């Protein structure tokens, strides 16, 4: 066991030490406010205070953040150390910065509770984040910090044994346009034909007619191909289905009550993890979220516990509280819908801390680092550039034995000319990179 001394046992300190030392390092941790207990303890111990207490301690100089309550603008000092950025640096103590306060600030998404300029969709903009401003958005710095911290702890306390962590790759898919033409009904297909005709898109018109008359496969129907890939590489993916009752500007999937759509969902629920993909509309009407979760539960005949927001549209603490209230246990939206990188500066799952309520919750956050739509629409990458990017994320996460989560959309893998080369990018990534991790 590792004993931590602090003048005050705050919920924030309890949370972040649980995450870093218990959940991610595998050691038991206890916090005491009694100096005598700390002095007499013979095992590994950290003094998280400004005054030295015992000669055999490892001392970290605390920033005020973990002893505060409420949310207020923060002055976050930042500097470079050993090739990566650190927050709350210190010239004293045995550690060069306050790893607990720094990690808490990033994991709690403290900055998202503060006044900020949202992006065009009303989301927290990546340009508002300290990670973007200080140039570490593409690095899982908390994993870096923890890796170094463990080495320092073990040098000080050789008997301390950390859990062995292994790199994990989790592929995830958002099925928000299950089929390009099929099962969308006469009205939507007629509208699509008229739009293509007005734009002079004769090839698109022929494609639609050929698919609807069963002369060729729907360009977004890649499910058997994906199934074969997962089987080949032994992958356990997550599928998130958009099941909005009505279509809208941002919600354009097949009717979730259509027999073929329900069959598609059930097919994936047999061997894979299936979650809800809350619609854009549900962000404005909470009753719709409840309805969509029930629709998916009725379809797969089991409880829905996985979720990822459509368009990565969420706000804290409201969205996460709503998901918890409806039984969601695992949430996969922690990333940006505008750029690839590490929104919470970590490549490991962690429990969400409700900053407004000052409490650790039961919601386990699975942060993603790469989404095809970001690479294509926002970063304007070619398929080869996207391959280099996803390979980069794989390499940096593997070095810290983290969890790599990617987001893909089925329509990127079809035969739509717009996405030519993207299917090969994914296949090559699995063949040349992931294969060697198995």
JOJOGI-V557730 format. One record per pair of residues at least 12 apart in sequence whose C-alpha atoms are under 6 Angstrom apart, sorted by the first residue. I is the first residue (numbers start at 1). J is the second residue. Records with the same first field share a line. If there is no record, write none. Layout:
I->J, J
This chain:
1->28, 29
2->29, 44, 45
3->29, 30, 31, 45
4->31, 45, 46, 47
5->31, 32, 33, 47, 48
6->33, 48, 49
7->33
12->66
13->66
16->104
25->162, 163
26->162, 163
39->54
44->157
45->57
46->58, 59
47->59
48->60
49->61, 62
58->94
59->93, 94
60->93, 95
61->93
62->98
87->102
106->344
107->344
108->353
137->341, 342
138->341, 342
140->345, 346, 347
141->345
142->345, 346
143->346
165->401
166->401
167->398, 401, 402, 403
168->403
169->403, 404
170->405
171->237, 405, 406
172->237, 238, 239, 406, 407
173->239, 407, 408, 409
174->240, 409
175->240, 241
176->242, 253
177->253
179->220
180->220
184->254
219->414, 415
220->411, 414
238->273, 274
239->274
240->274, 275, 276, 277
241->276, 277
242->277
243->256, 292
244->279
266->300
275->306, 307
276->307
277->307, 308, 309, 310
278->309, 310
279->310
305->328, 329
306->328, 330, 331
307->331
308->331, 332, 333
309->333
312->333, 337
329->363
330->363, 364
331->365, 366
332->366
334->367
335->368
338->374, 378
339->374
340->369, 370
341->369
342->369
347->402, 403
348->402, 403
349->365, 366
350->364, 365
351->363, 364, 365
368->405, 406
370->406
371->406, 407
372->408
383->421, 422
387->425
